[in-house]
């Protein structure tokens, strides 16, 4: 074909695209596929990872309408979406879109926390943790949020998957259709009534022990709420060590799921800190008057698996040495299914490569809240004994 003919053909094609009404441009996507043009990428939601748990513990799909996002050419009133590139991934500065969408963002750079408030909903995140706390129910995120120069950065997929904004990626830029009305209304947070120790034990009776044959530690220092000089002055969870639990705990000790649930975090690519890295974080924590920043606390927990169970229970399995094959964020898990193995990751012994101090640390939260402060040591033990020593 002659050069002049080719130029004329291209001119006609471009003119057709520019002047054609948007409603008739559906063929453009087919053209892009045929010619291998991959820069136009509508974001879509993965329904397989949109599962949550009802209060009865049954798994259900969230009541959200995540439809396929239309092609860029089909959007109206689109505008450029400000993004920040980090490691070949596009992030969005929440502060730059908050006013447009009608929500408030609070960033606590010292603690490493990010809070979004929209109407009656509260969404919270911690930098470096790929998990979203939505009104007390935890869900996996594609990537962890970042706090940079006091700004909260979330992966671009957050716009589509959480805020339900129509976003289209074109190369390394993004366009969006501003639509505050499309932000979903999430299930409201449940505020549980004050329960006696007996009532709380009954409420949590669907859980089972994570370590077979072991009983709740006989040492009060291993229980939730035990005094500490760090972590806000209290021990957050329950520890299973060799001493006090009736079994030998080693890096070969299996850890099992407490009930049916959904994995919201699995540190399968965990890299242990060096002693110097841990000491640096501990020095920062030491400057906080015992109020250890949330992002540092998370580092000290080492390799973790988080599971969202029914009735608002979220469990953190902490200091693991290994995670069982196939365990990943977003998957459903059965009661008694292998999660991983006890360990000492994140501890002073773990960063040295030692086998000392191996144990399982288990945190339990109810709708995102630490609920043990309303009970005495005796009542905490009563609750735990009835749950795990059946």
C-alpha positions as CSV (number, residue, x, y, z in Angstrom):
1,X,0.0,0.0,0.0
2,X,1.3,3.5,-0.9
3,X,2.3,5.8,1.9
4,X,-0.2,8.4,0.9
5,X,-3.0,5.9,1.0
6,X,-2.0,4.7,4.4
7,X,-1.9,8.2,5.8
8,X,-5.3,8.9,4.4
9,X,-6.7,5.7,5.9
10,X,-5.3,6.6,9.4
11,X,-6.7,10.2,9.1
12,X,-10.2,8.8,8.4
13,X,-10.0,6.3,11.3
14,X,-8.9,9.0,13.8
15,X,-11.6,11.3,12.5
16,X,-14.2,8.6,13.0
17,X,-13.2,8.0,16.6
18,X,-13.1,11.7,17.5
19,X,-16.4,12.7,16.0
20,X,-18.4,9.5,16.6
21,X,-21.0,9.7,19.4
22,X,-19.8,8.0,22.6
23,X,-22.8,5.6,22.5
24,X,-21.5,4.1,19.2
25,X,-17.9,3.5,20.3
26,X,-18.4,0.0,21.7
27,X,-16.4,-1.5,18.8
28,X,-13.3,0.4,20.1
29,X,-12.7,-2.3,22.7
30,X,-12.8,-5.0,20.1
31,X,-10.4,-3.0,17.9
32,X,-8.0,-2.7,20.9
33,X,-8.1,-6.4,21.5
34,X,-7.5,-7.3,17.8
35,X,-4.5,-5.0,17.5
36,X,-3.1,-5.9,20.9
37,X,-3.5,-2.4,22.5
38,X,-3.3,-3.2,26.2
39,X,-2.9,0.3,27.7
40,X,-6.7,0.9,28.1
41,X,-7.5,-1.2,31.3
42,X,-10.9,-0.9,32.9
43,X,-10.7,-1.9,36.6
44,X,-13.0,-4.6,37.8
45,X,-13.8,-6.2,41.1
46,X,-12.9,-9.8,41.9
47,X,-16.1,-11.3,43.2
48,X,-14.3,-14.4,44.4
49,X,-12.5,-12.3,47.0
50,X,-15.5,-10.3,48.1
51,X,-16.6,-12.8,50.7
52,X,-17.5,-11.8,54.3
53,X,-19.0,-13.5,57.3
54,X,-22.4,-13.2,58.8
55,X,-22.9,-13.2,62.6
56,X,-23.8,-16.9,62.4
57,X,-20.4,-17.6,61.0
58,X,-21.7,-18.4,57.5
59,X,-19.9,-16.9,54.5
60,X,-21.8,-14.6,52.3
61,X,-21.0,-12.2,49.4
62,X,-21.0,-8.6,50.4
63,X,-24.1,-6.7,49.3
64,X,-22.3,-4.4,46.8
65,X,-22.8,-3.8,43.1
66,X,-19.4,-4.1,41.6
67,X,-20.2,-4.1,37.9
68,X,-17.6,-4.2,35.1
69,X,-16.2,-0.7,34.7
70,X,-17.0,0.8,31.3
71,X,-14.3,1.7,28.8
72,X,-12.8,5.1,29.0
73,X,-14.6,6.2,25.9
74,X,-17.9,5.4,27.5
75,X,-17.4,7.5,30.6
76,X,-18.9,11.0,30.8
77,X,-17.5,13.9,32.8
78,X,-14.3,12.1,33.3
79,X,-11.2,13.9,34.6
80,X,-7.6,13.0,35.5
81,X,-7.2,11.2,38.8
82,X,-4.1,12.4,40.7
83,X,-1.9,9.3,41.3
84,X,1.5,8.6,42.8
85,X,3.8,5.9,41.3
86,X,5.6,3.6,43.7
87,X,7.4,0.5,42.5
88,X,5.5,0.5,39.2
89,X,2.2,0.6,41.1
90,X,-0.2,3.6,41.0
91,X,-1.4,4.9,44.4
92,X,-4.0,7.5,45.2
93,X,-3.6,10.3,47.7
94,X,-6.8,10.1,49.8
95,X,-6.5,13.7,50.9
96,X,-6.7,14.9,47.3
97,X,-10.0,13.1,46.6
98,X,-11.7,13.3,50.0
99,X,-13.4,16.7,49.4
100,X,-14.6,15.6,46.0
101,X,-16.2,12.5,47.4
102,X,-17.5,13.9,50.7
103,X,-15.5,12.0,53.3
104,X,-13.0,12.9,55.9
105,X,-9.5,11.4,56.2
106,X,-7.4,11.5,59.4
107,X,-3.7,10.5,59.1
108,X,-1.7,9.8,62.3
109,X,1.8,9.6,60.9
110,X,3.3,8.8,64.3
111,X,1.0,5.9,64.9
112,X,0.9,4.9,61.3
113,X,-2.9,4.8,61.1
114,X,-5.3,6.1,58.5
115,X,-9.0,6.6,59.2
116,X,-11.8,7.4,56.7
117,X,-15.2,8.6,57.9
118,X,-18.1,8.7,55.6
119,X,-21.6,9.2,57.0
120,X,-22.0,6.4,59.6
121,X,-19.1,4.3,58.2
122,X,-15.5,4.2,59.6
123,X,-12.8,2.6,57.5
124,X,-9.4,2.2,59.1
125,X,-5.9,1.0,58.0
126,X,-2.4,0.8,59.2
127,X,0.6,1.6,57.0
128,X,2.3,-1.5,55.8
129,X,-0.7,-3.8,56.5
130,X,-2.8,-4.9,53.5
131,X,-6.0,-5.1,55.5
132,X,-9.0,-2.8,55.7
133,X,-11.1,-2.6,58.8
134,X,-14.6,-1.7,57.7
135,X,-16.9,-1.0,60.7
136,X,-15.1,-3.7,62.7
137,X,-15.1,-6.3,59.9
138,X,-11.7,-7.0,58.3
139,X,-11.1,-7.5,54.6
140,X,-7.9,-8.1,52.5
141,X,-6.5,-5.3,50.4
142,X,-4.6,-5.8,47.2
143,X,-1.6,-3.8,48.6
144,X,-0.8,-2.1,51.9
145,X,-1.4,1.6,52.3
146,X,1.5,4.0,52.7
147,X,1.9,7.2,54.7
148,X,4.3,9.6,52.9
149,X,4.9,13.2,54.0
150,X,1.8,13.0,56.1
151,X,-0.4,11.9,53.2
152,X,-2.3,8.6,53.0
153,X,-1.7,6.7,49.8
154,X,-3.8,3.7,48.9
155,X,-3.5,1.4,45.8
156,X,-5.5,2.6,42.8
157,X,-7.8,-0.5,43.1
158,X,-9.1,1.0,46.4
159,X,-11.0,3.5,44.3
160,X,-13.0,0.8,42.4
161,X,-13.2,-2.0,44.9
162,X,-14.0,0.1,48.0
163,X,-15.3,3.5,46.9
164,X,-16.9,2.2,43.7
165,X,-15.6,5.0,41.6
166,X,-15.3,4.4,37.8
167,X,-11.6,4.4,37.1
168,X,-9.7,3.7,33.9
169,X,-6.0,3.2,33.6
170,X,-4.4,4.5,30.4
171,X,-0.7,3.6,30.4
172,X,0.7,5.2,33.6
173,X,-2.1,7.7,34.1
174,X,-5.7,7.3,35.3
175,X,-9.1,8.9,34.6
176,X,-12.1,8.8,36.8
177,X,-15.7,9.8,37.0
178,X,-16.4,11.6,40.2
179,X,-19.5,10.1,41.8
180,X,-19.9,10.6,45.5
181,X,-23.4,8.9,45.4
182,X,-21.8,5.6,44.4
183,X,-19.8,5.1,47.6
184,X,-21.5,2.1,49.2
185,X,-23.2,2.1,52.6
186,X,-21.5,-0.7,54.5
187,X,-23.0,-2.9,57.2
188,X,-23.2,-0.9,60.4
189,X,-20.8,-1.7,63.2
190,X,-22.3,-3.7,65.9
191,X,-21.9,-2.5,69.5
192,X,-22.1,-5.5,71.7
193,X,-23.7,-5.1,75.1
194,X,-21.6,-5.6,78.2
195,X,-21.4,-9.3,78.9
196,X,-20.5,-11.2,82.0
197,X,-17.7,-13.7,81.8
198,X,-20.2,-16.5,81.5
199,X,-22.0,-14.7,78.7
200,X,-18.8,-13.9,76.8
201,X,-17.7,-17.5,77.0
202,X,-21.1,-18.6,75.6
203,X,-20.8,-16.0,72.8
204,X,-17.4,-17.3,71.8
205,X,-18.2,-21.0,72.3
206,X,-18.1,-21.7,68.6
207,X,-14.3,-21.3,68.6
208,X,-11.9,-24.2,69.2
209,X,-8.3,-24.4,70.4
210,X,-5.6,-23.6,67.8
211,X,-3.2,-26.2,69.3
212,X,-4.4,-29.7,69.8
213,X,-3.9,-31.2,73.2
214,X,-2.8,-27.9,74.8
215,X,-4.7,-26.1,77.5
216,X,-4.8,-22.4,78.4
217,X,-1.5,-21.4,80.1
218,X,-1.4,-21.6,83.9
219,X,0.7,-18.4,83.9
220,X,-1.2,-15.2,84.3
221,X,1.5,-13.4,82.4
222,X,0.5,-15.3,79.2
223,X,-3.1,-14.1,79.4
224,X,-4.7,-11.0,77.7
225,X,-4.3,-7.9,79.7
226,X,-1.1,-9.0,81.6
227,X,1.0,-6.0,82.4
228,X,3.7,-5.0,79.9
229,X,6.1,-2.0,79.7
230,X,5.2,-1.6,76.0
231,X,2.1,-2.2,73.8
232,X,0.1,0.3,75.6
233,X,1.0,-1.3,78.9
234,X,-0.9,-4.6,78.4
235,X,-0.4,-8.0,76.7
236,X,-2.9,-8.1,73.9
237,X,-3.4,-11.8,73.5
238,X,-3.0,-15.4,74.8
239,X,0.4,-17.2,74.6
240,X,1.0,-20.9,74.2
241,X,4.5,-21.8,75.4
242,X,5.9,-25.2,76.4
243,X,5.7,-24.3,80.0
244,X,2.2,-23.9,81.3
245,X,0.2,-25.4,78.4
246,X,0.8,-29.2,78.9
247,X,2.5,-29.8,75.6
248,X,5.8,-29.2,73.9
249,X,5.6,-26.1,71.7
250,X,8.3,-26.0,68.9
251,X,8.6,-24.8,65.3
252,X,7.0,-28.1,64.3
253,X,3.8,-27.5,66.4
254,X,0.8,-27.1,64.0
255,X,-1.6,-24.2,64.4
256,X,-5.2,-24.7,63.4
257,X,-8.1,-22.4,62.5
258,X,-10.5,-21.7,65.3
259,X,-13.6,-21.9,63.2
260,X,-14.9,-21.5,59.6
261,X,-13.7,-18.1,58.3
262,X,-12.0,-16.0,55.7
263,X,-8.2,-15.3,55.6
264,X,-7.7,-11.6,55.4
265,X,-3.9,-11.6,55.7
266,X,-1.2,-14.2,55.2
267,X,2.5,-13.1,55.3
268,X,3.7,-15.7,52.8
269,X,6.5,-13.5,51.7
270,X,7.6,-12.5,55.1
271,X,11.3,-11.4,55.6
272,X,12.7,-11.4,59.1
273,X,14.1,-8.2,60.4
274,X,17.7,-7.9,61.3
275,X,18.6,-7.2,65.0
276,X,19.6,-3.7,63.9
277,X,16.3,-3.1,62.3
278,X,14.4,-4.3,65.3
279,X,16.5,-2.3,67.7
280,X,15.8,0.9,65.6
281,X,12.1,0.3,65.8
282,X,12.2,-0.5,69.5
283,X,14.1,2.8,70.0
284,X,11.3,4.7,68.3
285,X,8.7,2.9,70.4
286,X,10.7,3.8,73.5
287,X,10.1,7.5,72.8
288,X,6.3,7.1,72.8
289,X,5.8,6.8,76.6
290,X,4.7,3.1,76.3
291,X,2.2,3.9,73.5
292,X,3.9,1.8,70.9
293,X,2.9,3.0,67.4
294,X,0.5,0.6,65.6
295,X,2.9,0.0,62.7
296,X,5.8,-0.9,65.0
297,X,3.6,-3.3,67.0
298,X,2.8,-5.0,63.7
299,X,6.4,-5.5,62.9
300,X,7.0,-7.0,66.3
301,X,4.3,-9.6,65.7
302,X,6.5,-11.2,63.0
303,X,4.9,-13.6,60.4
304,X,1.2,-13.5,60.8
305,X,-2.1,-14.9,59.5
306,X,-5.3,-13.0,60.2
307,X,-8.7,-14.7,59.9
308,X,-12.1,-13.1,60.1
309,X,-14.7,-15.3,61.7
310,X,-18.4,-15.0,62.4
311,X,-20.0,-12.9,65.2
312,X,-17.4,-10.2,64.6
313,X,-14.4,-12.3,65.8
314,X,-11.1,-11.6,64.1
315,X,-8.1,-13.6,65.1
316,X,-4.4,-12.8,64.7
317,X,-2.0,-15.7,64.7
318,X,1.3,-14.2,65.5
319,X,5.1,-15.1,65.5
320,X,4.6,-18.0,63.1
321,X,7.6,-19.9,61.8
322,X,5.8,-21.0,58.7
323,X,2.5,-20.6,56.9
324,X,0.8,-23.7,55.6
325,X,0.8,-24.2,51.8
326,X,-2.2,-22.7,50.0
327,X,-3.1,-20.3,52.8
328,X,-3.6,-16.8,51.2
329,X,-5.6,-13.7,51.7
330,X,-9.2,-13.9,50.5
331,X,-9.6,-17.6,50.7
332,X,-12.2,-19.4,52.9
333,X,-10.9,-21.6,55.6
334,X,-12.5,-24.4,57.6
335,X,-12.5,-25.1,61.4
336,X,-9.5,-27.2,62.2
337,X,-7.7,-26.4,59.0
338,X,-3.9,-26.1,59.2
339,X,-2.8,-22.4,59.2
340,X,0.9,-22.7,60.0
341,X,3.4,-23.5,62.7
342,X,4.3,-21.9,66.0
343,X,7.5,-19.8,66.0
344,X,9.3,-16.7,67.3
345,X,9.4,-14.5,64.2
346,X,9.5,-10.8,65.1
347,X,10.9,-11.4,68.6
348,X,14.4,-10.6,69.8
349,X,15.2,-14.4,69.6
350,X,13.7,-14.7,66.1
351,X,15.7,-11.9,64.6
352,X,18.9,-13.7,65.9
353,X,17.9,-17.0,64.2
354,X,17.5,-18.6,67.6
355,X,15.0,-21.4,68.5
356,X,14.5,-19.9,71.9
357,X,11.1,-18.4,72.9
358,X,9.1,-20.3,70.4
359,X,5.3,-20.0,71.1
360,X,2.0,-19.1,69.5
361,X,0.5,-15.7,70.3
362,X,-3.2,-15.4,69.6
363,X,-5.1,-12.1,69.5
364,X,-8.9,-12.0,69.5
365,X,-10.8,-8.8,68.6
366,X,-14.6,-8.3,68.6
367,X,-15.7,-6.0,65.8
368,X,-12.3,-4.5,65.7
369,X,-12.1,-3.9,69.5
370,X,-9.9,-5.3,72.2
371,X,-12.6,-6.4,74.7
372,X,-10.6,-7.8,77.7
373,X,-10.3,-4.7,79.7
374,X,-13.7,-5.1,81.3
375,X,-12.7,-8.4,83.0
376,X,-10.6,-9.3,85.9
377,X,-7.7,-11.8,85.5
378,X,-9.9,-14.5,87.0
379,X,-12.7,-13.7,84.6
380,X,-10.4,-13.7,81.6
381,X,-9.1,-17.1,82.6
382,X,-12.7,-18.4,83.0
383,X,-13.6,-17.2,79.5
384,X,-10.5,-18.7,77.9
385,X,-10.8,-22.0,79.8
386,X,-14.4,-22.5,78.7
387,X,-13.6,-21.7,75.0
388,X,-10.4,-23.6,74.5
389,X,-10.3,-26.3,77.2
390,X,-13.5,-28.1,76.2
